[in-house]
Structure formats: structure tokens, C-alpha cells
Amino acid sequence: MNDDDSNDDDRPRSSSSAAAVDLTVRVDDPGWLAVATDPEAAVEAAAAATLATFEPEAVELSVVLSDDATVRDLNRDHRGKDYATNVLSFPPAFVPSEFVEQGGARPLGDIILALGTVLREAEEQGKPAIDHLRHLVVHGVLHLSGYDHETEAEAEEMEDLERTVLAGLGVPDPYADPDDARAA
């Protein structure tokens, strides 16, 4: 952002050109293969769509498709919450600019997803697990790009951004009330 911007925050905004992403996807729980025959491709598409829209520079990102026990341990150890959650996002430790290769990808962070929680939520919400996976990848990337949902205004902004990216991937609005769709 430059001094001419009227926006008070420093979060990345839309860029007209898609930035490169150095993405590593690791499948730690083979159960993810029941969600998608190629879960890595689903993660890559969701991450790339989000980054192309909201992250104007080249970044490094890793996504781990894990299990509830691992995510519970991470959530307890890093957030003080002793339960599995659907997705955790970890920004990188501070990396001084002299250690980032000139013109190279900036470390964005790590995203870890819990298979059991993702499957349970998808079933409870009546949506395909693959769509829920895509949504949570978008959600995690937005967190790493500086977005949050601590206040109602932040939540509305983040949800709108998620809807925009997911629509481009052909994923229905994850916040829509399924009863509204059945009533129509």
C-alpha cells in the first residue's frame, strides 16, 4: 500500500495479475482420499484462486491434510483450546527481508486441516466434503493474508471474500441457509 491509499489497514487487496504460489500439500491422513480422488488438486485450486484475488505477490504456502488428533494437539499447544477444530492457520515466524530472496516468494504460512472435523461438519451442514475442504482452504489463506472474524464487521468482510472466491470455483455459498434453498 502507498501513502495515497485511503484504506487504513495494510492487508493485501485485489491485484490485476495473478501472483505465483509455491504450494506444498501434504496428505498425512489417507482418509482424505475419500473426500477427493486428488485432494492435492482441490487444495491447489482453492489456494490459487484465493491468492490470485487477494495476494499480489509471490508466496510460499504449505497445507497439511491431517487428522483430528494432530489438530487437537496443535490447537491446545498453540491456542490453549483442547479440542480439534476444522482448520488452523499459522503465519511464518518473522523472516527478515535480507533472508527472502530478492524477487522470491514471501513465506505466507501453514494451514492444517482436521479430517474428522471437516467430514462431520460437512455432513451436519448438508454439503459435499470436497466443497467444505475448498471453503476451509480459502478461509485459511485469508487468515494468513491478514483477514479475521473477531468482530461482526470483520466476519462479514471475510465471508463476502470467501463467497467471491468460492463462486469462482463453482462452490455454493457456504453461509446460505440450506432450508432457504429447499423452500424455494
Solvent accessible surface area in square Angstrom, and as a share of the most:
residue,aa,sasa,rsa
1,M,124,0.55
2,N,96,0.49
3,D,149,0.77
4,D,134,0.69
5,D,61,0.32
6,S,115,0.74
7,N,64,0.33
8,D,149,0.77
9,D,44,0.23
10,D,124,0.64
11,R,39,0.14
12,P,31,0.19
13,R,71,0.26
14,S,83,0.53
15,S,31,0.20
16,S,130,0.84
17,S,75,0.48
18,A,80,0.62
19,A,25,0.20
20,A,73,0.56
21,V,43,0.25
22,D,82,0.42
23,L,39,0.19
24,T,80,0.47
25,V,32,0.18
26,R,138,0.50
27,V,44,0.25
28,D,68,0.35
29,D,30,0.16
30,P,102,0.64
31,G,27,0.26
32,W,0,0.00
33,L,98,0.49
34,A,94,0.73
35,V,18,0.10
36,A,18,0.14
37,T,136,0.79
38,D,75,0.39
39,P,0,0.00
40,E,70,0.31
41,A,48,0.38
42,A,7,0.06
43,V,0,0.00
44,E,97,0.43
45,A,44,0.34
46,A,0,0.00
47,A,0,0.00
48,A,39,0.30
49,A,28,0.21
50,T,0,0.00
51,L,4,0.02
52,A,37,0.29
53,T,43,0.25
54,F,10,0.04
55,E,1,0.01
56,P,65,0.41
57,E,81,0.36
58,A,28,0.22
59,V,1,0.00
60,E,74,0.33
61,L,6,0.03
62,S,28,0.18
63,V,0,0.00
64,V,21,0.12
65,L,0,0.00
66,S,1,0.01
67,D,49,0.25
68,D,47,0.25
69,A,68,0.53
70,T,55,0.32
71,V,0,0.00
72,R,107,0.39
73,D,64,0.33
74,L,47,0.23
75,N,0,0.00
76,R,102,0.37
77,D,95,0.49
78,H,115,0.51
79,R,115,0.42
80,G,66,0.64
81,K,81,0.34
82,D,74,0.39
83,Y,112,0.43
84,A,26,0.20
85,T,26,0.15
86,N,31,0.16
87,V,17,0.10
88,L,7,0.03
89,S,29,0.19
90,F,44,0.18
91,P,95,0.59
92,P,53,0.33
93,A,86,0.67
94,F,175,0.73
95,V,58,0.33
96,P,39,0.24
97,S,95,0.61
98,E,137,0.61
99,F,149,0.62
100,V,40,0.23
101,E,137,0.62
102,Q,178,0.79
103,G,80,0.77
104,G,28,0.27
105,A,27,0.21
106,R,74,0.27
107,P,31,0.20
108,L,2,0.01
109,G,7,0.07
110,D,58,0.30
111,I,0,0.00
112,I,15,0.08
113,L,0,0.00
114,A,0,0.00
115,L,16,0.08
116,G,34,0.33
117,T,3,0.02
118,V,0,0.00
119,L,69,0.34
120,R,122,0.44
121,E,27,0.12
122,A,3,0.02
123,E,144,0.65
124,E,120,0.54
125,Q,75,0.33
126,G,70,0.67
127,K,42,0.18
128,P,76,0.48
129,A,22,0.17
130,I,34,0.17
131,D,19,0.10
132,H,5,0.02
133,L,0,0.00
134,R,59,0.22
135,H,14,0.06
136,L,6,0.03
137,V,0,0.00
138,V,0,0.00
139,H,29,0.13
140,G,0,0.00
141,V,0,0.00
142,L,0,0.00
143,H,51,0.23
144,L,20,0.10
145,S,7,0.04
146,G,44,0.42
147,Y,3,0.01
148,D,50,0.26
149,H,80,0.36
150,E,138,0.62
151,T,76,0.44
152,E,135,0.60
153,A,76,0.59
154,E,58,0.26
155,A,22,0.17
156,E,95,0.43
157,E,54,0.24
158,M,2,0.01
159,E,48,0.22
160,D,78,0.41
161,L,30,0.15
162,E,0,0.00
163,R,74,0.27
164,T,82,0.48
165,V,7,0.04
166,L,0,0.00
167,A,71,0.55
168,G,71,0.69
169,L,51,0.25
170,G,65,0.62
171,V,9,0.05
172,P,93,0.59
173,D,59,0.31
174,P,21,0.13
175,Y,81,0.31
176,A,59,0.46
177,D,71,0.37
178,P,60,0.38
179,D,83,0.43
180,D,98,0.51
181,A,79,0.61
182,R,177,0.65
183,A,90,0.70
184,A,122,0.94
